[in-house]
Amino acid sequence: MALAVIILIVLAMGASLAWLVRRIAFSATHLPVTAGWIDELSSERYRPMLRLLDGGDLDFLNSQPNFTQHAAMRVRRQRCQIFRGYLRCLNNDFDRVCLAIKLLMLQAQDDRPDLASTLLRHRVSFASGMATVYVRLFLYRWGLCGVNVSGLVKTFDTMRVQLQSLAPVTLGMEA
């Protein structure tokens, strides 16, 4: 039994690493960069996902009469589906922010190697965080662990703020 769990964990880590490399190497997204899009971009839309997989709700439901393990599994499965939707949106928004920063760097009059290294560092951090979250989400579905996405949301917010600080400067130069 322990060997099977170890093999499963190693396979999951290998798949996560392959996904991470693929994600960094082949990230192509559509870029809706407008002043309105940048202004509307907010990490607030991801606040519900910070609590979505909180164990408190399931603990409460488990304390209710007639609440079965089958019902708990169904609730976890449904919440995982909703959570994956939030993760897709977070991932898409992060990709768009990074792509917008790359475009702004290309159009800038001065080179910004510091910004390029920050961008790369945050992309690697975000991708590895996503891989970890997906592994933990798989384990959560079976009731084995919890999932914390506050680090991902913080990384996204950092890049969002960076984009918002760059955009007015670039837009001001074009006017």
C-alpha positions as CSV (number, residue, x, y, z in Angstrom):
1,M,0.0,0.0,0.0
2,A,2.8,2.4,0.9
3,L,4.6,1.6,-2.3
4,A,1.5,2.3,-4.4
5,V,1.1,5.7,-2.7
6,I,4.8,6.5,-3.3
7,I,4.5,5.5,-7.0
8,L,1.3,7.6,-7.3
9,I,3.0,10.6,-5.8
10,V,6.1,10.2,-8.0
11,L,3.9,10.0,-11.1
12,A,1.9,13.0,-10.0
13,M,5.1,15.0,-9.5
14,G,6.4,13.9,-12.9
15,A,3.2,14.9,-14.6
16,S,3.3,18.2,-12.8
17,L,6.9,18.9,-13.9
18,A,6.0,18.0,-17.5
19,W,3.0,20.4,-17.3
20,L,5.2,23.1,-15.8
21,V,7.8,22.9,-18.5
22,R,5.1,22.8,-21.2
23,R,3.4,25.8,-19.6
24,I,6.5,27.9,-19.5
25,A,7.7,26.9,-23.0
26,F,4.4,27.2,-24.9
27,S,2.2,29.9,-23.3
28,A,0.1,31.5,-26.0
29,T,-2.9,33.6,-25.1
30,H,-5.1,36.3,-26.6
31,L,-4.3,39.7,-25.3
32,P,-7.1,42.1,-24.6
33,V,-4.9,44.9,-23.4
34,T,-6.9,48.1,-23.2
35,A,-6.8,50.8,-20.6
36,G,-10.2,49.6,-19.4
37,W,-9.1,45.9,-19.1
38,I,-6.1,46.9,-17.1
39,D,-8.2,49.1,-14.8
40,E,-10.8,46.4,-14.3
41,L,-8.2,43.7,-13.6
42,S,-8.4,42.8,-9.9
43,S,-7.5,40.0,-7.6
44,E,-10.8,40.5,-5.8
45,R,-12.5,38.2,-8.2
46,Y,-10.5,35.3,-6.8
47,R,-11.3,35.9,-3.2
48,P,-14.1,33.3,-3.2
49,M,-11.7,30.6,-4.2
50,L,-9.6,31.2,-1.0
51,R,-12.5,29.9,1.0
52,L,-14.1,27.5,-1.4
53,L,-12.2,24.4,-0.2
54,D,-12.2,25.4,3.4
55,G,-12.8,22.4,5.6
56,G,-15.1,24.3,7.9
57,D,-18.2,23.8,5.7
58,L,-17.6,20.1,5.4
59,D,-17.0,19.8,9.1
60,F,-20.4,21.5,9.7
61,L,-22.1,19.3,7.2
62,N,-20.5,16.2,8.7
63,S,-22.0,17.2,12.1
64,Q,-25.5,17.2,10.6
65,P,-27.6,14.0,10.9
66,N,-28.1,12.0,7.8
67,F,-25.1,13.5,6.1
68,T,-23.2,10.6,4.6
69,Q,-19.6,10.1,3.3
70,H,-21.1,9.7,-0.2
71,A,-22.6,13.2,0.1
72,A,-19.3,14.6,1.4
73,M,-17.5,13.1,-1.7
74,R,-20.1,14.7,-3.9
75,V,-19.7,18.1,-2.2
76,R,-15.9,17.8,-2.6
77,R,-16.2,16.8,-6.3
78,Q,-18.5,19.8,-7.0
79,R,-16.3,22.2,-5.2
80,C,-13.2,20.9,-7.1
81,Q,-15.0,21.6,-10.4
82,I,-15.8,25.1,-9.4
83,F,-12.3,25.6,-8.1
84,R,-10.8,24.4,-11.4
85,G,-12.9,27.1,-13.2
86,Y,-11.4,29.7,-10.9
87,L,-7.9,28.3,-11.5
88,R,-8.4,28.5,-15.3
89,C,-9.5,32.1,-15.1
90,L,-6.6,32.9,-12.7
91,N,-4.2,31.2,-15.1
92,N,-5.6,33.0,-18.1
93,D,-5.5,36.4,-16.4
94,F,-1.9,35.8,-15.2
95,D,-0.8,34.8,-18.8
96,R,-2.4,37.9,-20.2
97,V,-0.8,40.2,-17.6
98,C,2.6,38.6,-18.3
99,L,2.1,38.9,-22.1
100,A,1.1,42.6,-21.7
101,I,4.2,43.3,-19.6
102,K,6.3,41.6,-22.3
103,L,4.7,43.8,-25.0
104,L,5.2,46.9,-22.9
105,M,8.9,45.9,-22.4
106,L,9.3,45.5,-26.1
107,Q,7.8,48.9,-26.8
108,A,9.7,50.7,-24.1
109,Q,12.5,53.1,-25.0
110,D,14.8,51.7,-22.3
111,D,15.8,48.1,-21.6
112,R,14.5,46.7,-18.4
113,P,16.6,43.6,-17.5
114,D,15.3,43.8,-13.9
115,L,11.7,43.6,-15.1
116,A,12.6,40.7,-17.4
117,S,14.1,38.7,-14.5
118,T,11.1,39.6,-12.3
119,L,8.8,38.4,-15.0
120,L,10.6,35.1,-15.4
121,R,10.9,34.5,-11.7
122,H,7.1,35.1,-11.2
123,R,6.2,33.0,-14.1
124,V,8.2,30.1,-12.8
125,S,6.8,30.6,-9.3
126,F,3.2,30.8,-10.6
127,A,3.6,27.7,-12.8
128,S,5.1,25.6,-10.0
129,G,2.4,26.9,-7.6
130,M,-0.3,25.9,-10.1
131,A,1.3,22.4,-10.4
132,T,1.3,22.1,-6.6
133,V,-2.3,23.3,-6.4
134,Y,-3.5,20.7,-9.0
135,V,-1.8,17.9,-7.1
136,R,-3.2,19.1,-3.8
137,L,-6.6,19.5,-5.5
138,F,-6.5,15.9,-6.6
139,L,-5.7,14.8,-3.1
140,Y,-8.4,17.1,-1.6
141,R,-11.1,15.4,-3.7
142,W,-10.3,12.2,-1.9
143,G,-10.3,14.0,1.5
144,L,-6.5,13.7,2.0
145,C,-5.4,17.3,2.3
146,G,-6.4,20.9,1.9
147,V,-5.6,23.4,-0.8
148,N,-4.2,26.9,-0.3
149,V,-4.0,29.3,-3.3
150,S,-3.1,32.5,-1.4
151,G,0.4,32.3,-2.9
152,L,-0.9,32.1,-6.4
153,V,-3.3,35.0,-5.9
154,K,-0.5,37.0,-4.3
155,T,1.8,36.3,-7.3
156,F,-1.0,37.3,-9.7
157,D,-1.6,40.5,-7.7
158,T,2.1,41.4,-7.8
159,M,2.2,41.1,-11.5
160,R,-1.1,43.0,-11.9
161,V,0.3,45.9,-9.9
162,Q,3.5,45.8,-12.0
163,L,1.4,46.0,-15.2
164,Q,-0.7,48.9,-13.8
165,S,2.4,50.8,-12.9
166,L,3.9,50.3,-16.4
167,A,0.8,50.9,-18.4
168,P,0.3,54.6,-17.5
169,V,3.9,55.4,-18.3
170,T,3.7,53.6,-21.7
171,L,0.3,55.1,-22.6
172,G,1.5,58.5,-21.6
173,M,4.5,58.2,-23.9
174,E,2.2,57.3,-26.9
175,A,-0.1,60.3,-26.4
